Amino acid sequence: MKRNIVIAVVTAAALVGGGTATALAVSGDNDRGASVARAEARAGDDDGRDDDGRDEDRDDRDDRGEDRSDDRGDDRDDRAVSGDVTAAEALAAALKHTPGTAVAAELDDGAWEVDVLGDDDGWHSVRVDPGSGKVLGASADDEDDAREVRAALKGSSVTAGEAARAAAGKGVVTSVELDDDDRGWEAETRASGGGERDWRVDLGSGKVTVDRGDSDDD
């Protein structure tokens, strides 16, 4: 009878602890107490291992979650450089609103500012929303270098928009403008890590080369 009581107690301890237990079916109150103690200790050990394993799994999942969050944060930072509207798209929107020849585009004060030389040789500054591509407004400028600009663009086959698309292969384009002295497009890009680079885009071929004034390697 005493042996049956010992086995029942040991079995209950194993079931409650979620582990396995082994007891010696011997008679005597002292032996029965020792068997029950060994069973409870074994069940407690198994519980500790299971809890540690679950804690480690949760830690691993938390670590993976943090990594994914950081990656998404980087992606958001890259998009914030120019919003959803690229330099080339901003140039196209500005020309649709104000026909002429676009000679510069720059992301400034939360909007794209595009300089357009009109067909009447008048200058216009067109602001484009970087998130929607909507034209926010346009104003006339008093620049008087229309002749020099047209001379620099004479015979060229690469527009400001095409130069912006070509430079986009180097990073997110934050500005593009005509250098009428050296006859070429100047473009500035920002990489995903935040570094800025200056490039030159040939007016005839559209070839992109590092700006000679940029000390960094290509």
C-alpha positions, 0 to 999 in steps of 0.5 A: 500500500505504501509503495502505491502511494509513493508511485502516485505522488511521484507521477503527480509531481512529474505531470505538474512539472511537465518533466519526467521523474523516476522513483524507487518503489521501496517501503518505509517513510524515509525512503518514500520522502527521499523519492518524492524529493528527487522527483520534484527536483527533477521536474523543477530542473526540466521547468528551468530549462524550458523557461530558459529556452523560451526566453532565448527564443523571445530574445532572438525574435526581439533582436530580429524585430529590431534589425528589421525596424532599423532597416525600414528606418534607413529606407525611410531616410532615403525616401525623405531625401527627395520625397516621392518625386524625383528631380526628373519628375519635378523638371517635367512638372515644371515644364508642363506648367511653364513651357521653356527650357529647364536649366536647374532644379534643387530641393530647397525648403521642402520643395523642388525649385526649378528654373525655367528659361521661357521662350521669350527669354524670361526667367521663371522659378517654379516650385513643385511639391516633392510628395505629390508633384503638384506645382505650388506656384511660379514667379518671374525672375530678373536674371539677364543671362539668357544669351549665355545659357542659350549659347551653352546649350546650343547643339546639346542633346541632353536636357536637364531631365535626362541629366537628372535621370542619368545621375540617378544611377549614382544616388538620389539626385538633390540638384541639377544645374547647367554650368554655362562656363564649362558647358555641362550639367552638374548634379549632386546626389546623396547616397543611402548612408548620407554622403553627398557627391558631385557629378558632371553629365556631358551635354552631348553623350549624357555620360556621367563622370565624377566632378573634378572638384570632388576629392572623393574617389569615384 
